Amino acid sequence: MEKNKSVLFLSPFFYPEEISTGKYNTYLVKELVKQGVDVDVVSSFPFYPEWAPRNTDLTVDGVRIVRGGLGIKYPSSQIFKRVLLEVWYSFHVGRYLLKKRNEIGEVIVVFPPVFFMFVVSVLLPKKIKKTGIVHDLQGVMAKADSSIFRSVVSAVMLGIERRAFAKMDKLICLSRSMCDILVMDYKVDKNALEISYPFVTSIDSAVETNELDKLFSSELIHVVYSGALGEKQKPLELLELFKEVSVLNADIRCHIISKGPVFEELKLACDKESYPVVFHDLVPEELLDELYLKSALQLIPQAPGTGAGAFPSKLPNLLFKGVPVFAICDEGSELDSLLDQFEFCKVSYHWDIKLLATELVDYVGSIESFSHSVVKEKNHLKLEKLFGVKELVNILLR
């Protein structure tokens, strides 16, 4: 790819969404613009994680954003939310391509969703280079529930994803285990695959804030889960774990920071049962440094069997800010292997709530005397090698 060449970037998740894929996409597109690439983004109006589109005219310098889906009303079912997103976004991409198909240089897409790739393959010539970045494998993630219905959904999604991926010239995976799954289960040619871990999107701010003092008392130890909440995070078990931790050690205050339907359901359950857990909306970008500093530890939970289907994009930022990490994941998973390379990271392989709570409280006690700056210094060399955006940009510009 040459400088000043036009790129069409396809994903419904984009600026000003604050977390997950939207934040990742925004950061990546900004890096491409810095390299002199002209980028058009076809996205939704911001809707995640609430699944409620909201109007905005906010833009990114040097980027043309074509938004849609403002009037979409998403259902409560997670599966039907995804189905509706697949359908309307495919039409949105199709309308754009019918108008602009002769002006497109190359295409970068972020999966999921996936069905829109069939529209792309029909409306664009094969000679146009198409690169995909795979964030989640829906055929794998659907297996988080072992019901017969979910098994059928998993098989259907795997088939759709396999056909969509076959239309790409190159696929970029967020982990090595995801790459292995694509080769074994999705029959993707390994020569078409690249691996690029999620990158650090945080920066060192020179501005110190104290806006969160009322929520994070200096007299308490703060254990935090911050980010999207869905099936792969096992939210009900997460709440039970935080309740148990609070009972074991009254000096530990547990926080869940998120947005969306699952978050609201947990808040409601907490109010009814008087759980000693604090809920907050997502922290604005300018207060993230303060949140990291006030977090004695942050949790990364993964539902069993889902590790190969997704990778936690917030992990590089936590390590970059020197926040100790407590992860719950499958033994031998990629997350397990990566965290083993870093200090001040603890991994547990089960969801026995009482045992987990004891492990978490003990771990908090073992790291209490170490500052974030010490944690960051211990890990920064490995962090730069594994979680930089430059390698991904090089792959895309290659």
C-alpha positions in Angstrom: 0.0 0.0 0.0 1.4 3.4 -1.0 1.0 6.6 0.8 -2.1 8.7 -0.1 -3.8 5.6 -1.3 -7.5 5.3 -0.4 -8.6 2.7 2.1 -12.2 1.7 2.9 -12.5 0.7 6.5 -15.6 -1.4 7.3 -16.8 -1.9 10.9 -20.0 -0.7 12.6 -17.9 0.1 15.7 -16.1 3.4 15.6 -15.5 6.8 17.3 -16.8 8.1 19.7 -17.4 4.6 21.2 -15.3 4.4 24.3 -14.4 0.8 24.7 -13.7 -2.5 22.9 -13.7 -2.7 19.1 -14.8 0.9 18.6 -11.8 2.3 20.6 -9.4 -0.2 18.8 -10.7 0.9 15.3 -10.5 4.6 16.1 -6.9 4.3 17.2 -5.9 2.1 14.3 -7.5 4.5 11.7 -5.7 7.5 13.3 -2.4 5.6 12.9 -3.1 4.9 9.2 -3.9 8.6 8.6 -0.6 9.5 10.2 1.0 7.4 7.6 -0.6 9.4 4.8 -3.4 7.0 4.0 -6.8 8.4 3.0 -9.5 6.6 5.0 -13.3 6.3 4.6 -15.0 4.6 7.4 -18.5 3.0 7.0 -19.9 2.5 10.5 -22.9 2.7 12.7 -23.8 5.7 14.8 -22.3 4.9 18.2 -24.4 2.3 19.9 -22.1 0.0 21.9 -22.2 -1.3 24.7 -25.7 0.1 25.3 -27.0 -1.3 22.0 -28.8 2.0 21.6 -27.7 4.2 18.7 -27.2 7.9 19.5 -26.8 10.8 17.1 -23.4 12.5 16.8 -21.5 14.7 14.4 -18.1 14.1 16.1 -15.4 13.4 13.5 -11.8 12.2 13.3 -9.3 14.5 11.5 -8.6 13.3 8.1 -11.3 10.6 8.1 -14.6 10.6 6.2 -17.2 8.7 8.4 -20.3 7.4 6.8 -22.7 6.4 9.6 -26.0 4.5 9.6 -28.4 2.6 11.8 -29.6 5.6 13.9 -33.2 4.4 14.0 -32.4 0.7 14.7 -34.1 -0.7 17.8 -32.1 -3.7 19.0 -34.0 -6.6 20.8 -33.1 -7.8 24.3 -31.8 -11.2 23.0 -28.0 -11.2 22.5 -28.4 -13.5 19.5 -31.1 -11.4 17.8 -29.1 -8.3 18.4 -26.3 -9.8 16.5 -28.6 -11.0 13.7 -30.1 -7.5 13.3 -26.7 -5.9 13.3 -25.6 -8.3 10.5 -28.6 -7.5 8.4 -28.8 -3.8 8.5 -25.1 -3.2 8.4 -24.9 -5.3 5.2 -27.4 -3.1 3.5 -25.6 0.0 4.8 -22.3 -1.2 3.3 -24.1 -2.2 0.1 -25.5 1.3 -0.4 -22.1 2.9 0.1 -20.4 0.5 -2.4 -23.0 1.1 -5.1 -22.1 4.8 -5.0 -18.4 4.6 -4.4 -17.2 1.2 -5.9 -15.1 2.9 -8.6 -13.2 5.1 -6.0 -12.0 2.3 -3.7 -8.3 1.4 -3.5 -8.2 -1.2 -0.8 -10.5 -2.6 1.9 -9.8 -3.2 5.6 -12.6 -5.0 7.5 -12.9 -5.8 11.2 -14.9 -9.0 12.1 -17.5 -9.4 13.5 -20.0 -8.8 12.0 -19.3 -10.9 9.0 -22.2 -11.2 6.6 -21.5 -7.8 5.0 -18.4 -9.4 3.4 -20.7 -11.3 1.0 -22.1 -7.9 -0.2 -18.5 -6.6 -0.6 -17.4 -9.7 -2.6 -20.4 -9.2 -5.0 -20.1 -5.5 -5.5 -16.3 -5.1 -5.6 -13.9 -6.5 -8.2 -11.7 -9.4 -6.9 -8.5 -7.4 -7.8 -9.2 -5.0 -4.9 -7.1 -6.1 -1.9 -9.2 -7.1 1.1 -7.6 -7.5 4.5 -9.6 -8.6 7.6 -8.8 -8.2 11.3 -10.6 -10.9 13.4 -11.6 -9.7 16.8 -14.0 -12.5 17.8 -14.9 -15.8 16.3 -18.7 -16.0 16.8 -18.6 -19.8 16.0 -16.4 -20.2 19.0 -18.0 -17.6 21.3 -21.5 -19.2 20.9 -20.2 -22.3 22.6 -20.1 -20.4 25.9 -23.5 -21.9 26.5 -23.7 -25.7 25.9 -27.4 -25.9 25.0 -28.6 -27.6 21.8 -29.8 -24.3 20.5 -26.4 -22.6 21.0 -24.6 -25.6 19.4 -26.8 -25.1 16.3 -26.0 -21.3 16.4 -22.3 -22.1 16.7 -22.3 -24.4 13.7 -24.2 -21.9 11.6 -21.9 -19.0 12.5 -18.8 -21.1 11.9 -20.1 -21.9 8.4 -20.9 -18.2 7.6 -17.6 -17.0 9.0 -15.6 -19.7 7.1 -17.1 -18.5 3.8 -16.6 -14.8 4.6 -13.0 -15.4 5.6 -12.4 -17.3 2.4 -13.1 -14.0 0.5 -10.2 -12.2 2.1 -6.7 -11.8 0.7 -5.2 -11.7 4.2 -6.5 -12.2 7.8 -5.0 -10.7 10.9 -5.6 -12.6 14.2 -5.4 -11.0 17.7 -3.8 -14.1 19.1 -1.9 -17.3 18.2 -4.7 -19.6 19.4 -7.2 -17.8 17.2 -4.8 -18.3 14.3 -4.7 -22.0 15.1 -8.5 -22.3 15.2 -8.7 -20.5 11.8 -6.4 -23.1 10.3 -7.9 -26.2 11.9 -11.7 -25.4 12.1 -12.1 -22.7 9.5 -9.8 -24.2 6.9 -8.0 -20.9 6.3 -4.6 -21.1 4.5 -2.0 -20.4 7.1 0.0 -18.4 4.5 -2.9 -15.9 4.5 -2.7 -15.3 8.2 -0.8 -12.8 10.4 -0.8 -12.4 14.2 -1.0 -9.0 15.8 -1.9 -8.7 19.5 -4.2 -5.8 20.6 -2.1 -2.7 21.0 -1.7 -0.1 23.7 -4.1 2.8 23.2 -3.3 4.7 26.4 -0.8 7.5 26.7 1.1 8.9 29.7 -0.8 12.0 30.6 0.9 15.0 32.2 -2.4 16.1 33.8 -3.3 14.6 37.2 -6.9 14.4 38.1 -8.8 13.7 41.3 -12.4 13.5 39.9 -12.8 9.9 41.2 -11.9 10.5 44.8 -15.5 10.3 45.9 -15.8 6.8 44.3 -12.4 5.5 45.3 -11.7 6.2 49.0 -8.0 6.2 49.8 -8.8 4.2 52.9 -9.9 1.2 50.9 -8.3 -1.3 48.5 -10.1 -1.1 45.1 -10.6 -4.2 42.9 -12.1 -3.3 39.5 -13.7 -4.9 36.5 -14.0 -2.3 33.7 -15.2 -2.9 30.2 -17.9 -4.5 28.2 -20.1 -7.1 29.9 -21.4 -10.1 28.0 -21.5 -13.9 28.1 -17.8 -14.3 27.7 -17.2 -12.3 30.9 -19.6 -14.5 33.0 -21.2 -11.4 34.6 -23.4 -13.2 37.1 -20.5 -15.2 38.4 -18.4 -12.0 38.5 -21.0 -10.4 40.7 -21.0 -13.4 43.0 -17.2 -13.3 43.2 -17.1 -9.7 44.1 -19.8 -10.2 46.8 -17.7 -13.0 48.3 -14.5 -10.9 48.2 -16.2 -8.1 50.0 -17.4 -10.5 52.7 -13.9 -11.9 53.2 -12.1 -8.6 53.5 -14.1 -5.5 54.4 -11.1 -3.3 53.3 -11.6 -4.3 49.7 -14.1 -2.4 47.7 -15.2 -4.1 44.4 -16.2 -2.0 41.4 -18.0 -2.9 38.1 -17.5 -0.2 35.5 -19.5 -0.7 32.3 -22.6 0.2 30.3 -25.4 -1.7 28.5 -28.3 -4.1 29.3 -26.2 -6.7 31.2 -24.7 -4.0 33.3 -28.2 -2.6 34.2 -29.4 -6.1 35.1 -26.5 -6.6 37.5 -27.1 -3.2 39.1 -30.8 -4.2 39.6 -29.8 -7.6 41.1 -27.3 -5.8 43.4 -29.9 -3.3 44.6 -32.4 -6.1 45.4 -29.9 -8.2 47.3 -27.8 -5.4 48.8 -24.6 -6.7 47.4 -21.5 -4.8 48.7 -20.4 -4.0 45.1 -20.2 -0.5 43.5 -21.4 0.2 40.0 -20.2 3.1 37.8 -20.7 4.1 34.2 -17.7 4.0 31.9 -14.9 6.4 32.9 -14.2 9.2 30.4 -10.9 9.0 28.5 -9.4 11.9 30.4 -10.0 10.1 33.7 -8.6 6.7 32.7 -5.1 7.4 34.2 -6.8 8.2 37.5 -8.8 5.0 37.3 -5.7 2.9 36.7 -3.9 4.6 39.5 -6.7 3.9 42.0 -7.1 0.3 40.9 -5.1 -2.0 43.2 -6.0 -4.8 40.7 -8.2 -5.3 37.7 -10.0 -8.5 36.8 -10.1 -10.2 33.3 -12.7 -13.0 33.3 -13.2 -15.4 30.4 -15.9 -18.0 30.1 -14.5 -21.5 29.7 -13.8 -22.5 26.1 -13.9 -19.0 24.7 -10.2 -18.1 24.9 -9.4 -18.9 21.3 -12.4 -16.9 20.0 -11.4 -13.6 21.5 -8.6 -11.7 23.2 -9.0 -9.0 25.9 -8.0 -5.7 24.2 -7.7 -3.9 27.5 -4.9 -6.1 28.7 -2.1 -4.1 27.0 -3.4 -0.8 28.6 -3.5 -2.4 32.0 0.1 -3.6 31.8 1.2 -0.3 30.3 -0.2 1.6 33.3 1.3 -0.8 35.8 -2.0 -2.3 37.0 -1.8 -5.8 38.5 -4.0 -8.3 36.7 -6.1 -11.2 38.0 -7.4 -13.3 35.1 -9.8 -16.3 35.1 -9.3 -18.4 32.0 -8.6 -21.8 30.6 -5.3 -23.4 31.5 -2.9 -23.3 28.6 -4.9 -20.7 26.8 -3.2 -17.8 25.1 -4.1 -15.4 27.9 -2.6 -17.8 30.4 0.6 -18.1 28.4 1.0 -14.4 27.9 0.4 -13.4 31.5 3.0 -16.0 32.6 5.6 -13.7 30.9 4.7 -10.7 33.0 5.1 -10.0 36.7 2.3 -9.0 39.0 -0.2 -11.1 37.0 -2.2 -13.9 38.6 -4.2 -16.6 36.7 -6.9 -18.9 38.0 -8.4 -21.8 35.9 -11.7 -22.4 37.6 -15.0 -20.7 38.5 -15.4 -22.0 42.1 -16.5 -18.7 43.6 -15.5 -19.3 47.2 -12.0 -20.6 46.2 -11.6 -17.8 43.7 -12.5 -15.2 46.3 -9.9 -16.5 48.7 -7.2 -16.6 45.9 -8.1 -13.0 44.9 -8.0 -11.6 48.4 -4.6 -13.4 49.1 -3.2 -12.0 45.9 -4.3 -8.5 46.7 -2.5 -8.8 50.0 0.7 -10.1 48.3 1.0 -7.1 45.9 -0.3 -4.3 48.3 3.2 -2.9 49.0 4.1 -2.4 45.3 3.4 0.8 43.4 2.1 1.0 39.9 5.4 2.5 38.7 7.3 -0.5 40.0 4.9 -2.9 38.2 5.2 -0.9 35.0 9.0 -0.8 35.2 9.1 -4.6 35.6 7.0 -5.2 32.5 7.7 -2.4 30.0 10.3 -4.1 27.8 8.2 -7.2 27.0 5.2 -4.9 26.7 6.8 -2.9 23.9 7.6 -6.0 21.9 4.2 -7.7 22.2 1.7 -4.9 22.1 2.7 -2.1 19.8 0.5 -0.7 17.0 3.5 -0.2 14.6 3.7 -3.9 13.6 0.0 -4.0 12.7 0.3 -0.8 10.6 3.4 -2.3 8.9 1.4 -5.4 8.0 -1.5 -3.2 6.6 0.9 -0.9 4.6 3.0 -3.8 3.3 
